[in-house]
């Protein structure tokens, strides 16, 4: 029966530690990039894609 009391105390310490760790991480802003990273594939490729800027070599080939 003594083991059950010790296990209950140890589990409460672990749960309290996990909750405190999560609250500290959430308050510090560690999870703020989650929304930005999940919406990143939906952004337009024309702004930052490789086709956004033509290289000078491609213009020379069109003139020849």
C-alpha positions as CSV (number, residue, x, y, z in Angstrom):
1,X,0.0,0.0,0.0
2,X,2.9,2.3,0.6
3,X,4.1,1.9,-3.0
4,X,0.7,3.2,-4.2
5,X,1.1,6.4,-2.2
6,X,4.6,6.9,-3.6
7,X,3.5,6.2,-7.2
8,X,0.6,8.7,-6.8
9,X,3.0,11.4,-5.5
10,X,5.6,10.8,-8.2
11,X,2.9,10.9,-11.0
12,X,1.5,14.2,-9.6
13,X,5.0,15.6,-9.6
14,X,5.5,14.6,-13.3
15,X,2.1,16.0,-14.3
16,X,2.8,19.3,-12.5
17,X,6.2,19.5,-14.1
18,X,4.8,18.8,-17.6
19,X,2.1,21.5,-17.2
20,X,4.6,24.0,-15.9
21,X,6.9,23.3,-18.8
22,X,4.1,23.7,-21.3
23,X,3.0,27.0,-19.8
24,X,6.5,28.3,-19.8
25,X,7.0,27.4,-23.4
26,X,3.7,28.8,-24.5
27,X,4.3,32.1,-22.7
28,X,7.8,32.5,-24.1
29,X,6.4,32.3,-27.7
30,X,8.0,29.0,-28.7
31,X,4.8,27.9,-30.5
32,X,4.2,31.2,-32.4
33,X,5.7,30.0,-35.6
34,X,3.2,27.1,-35.9
35,X,0.6,29.2,-37.8
36,X,3.1,30.7,-40.1
37,X,4.7,27.4,-41.0
38,X,1.4,25.8,-41.7
39,X,0.3,28.5,-44.0
40,X,3.6,28.7,-45.9
41,X,2.7,26.2,-48.6
42,X,-0.3,28.4,-49.5
43,X,1.7,31.5,-50.3
44,X,2.1,32.5,-54.0
45,X,5.2,31.2,-55.7
46,X,5.5,34.2,-57.9
47,X,7.0,36.3,-55.1
48,X,9.8,34.1,-54.1
49,X,10.0,31.3,-56.7
50,X,12.9,30.7,-59.2
51,X,10.7,32.0,-62.1
52,X,10.2,35.4,-60.4
53,X,13.4,36.8,-61.9
54,X,14.7,36.0,-65.3
55,X,18.4,35.5,-65.6
56,X,20.4,37.6,-68.1
57,X,21.3,34.4,-70.0
58,X,17.7,33.7,-70.8
59,X,17.3,37.1,-72.4
60,X,20.4,36.7,-74.5
61,X,19.0,33.5,-75.9
62,X,15.8,35.2,-76.9
63,X,17.7,37.9,-78.9
64,X,19.8,35.4,-80.9
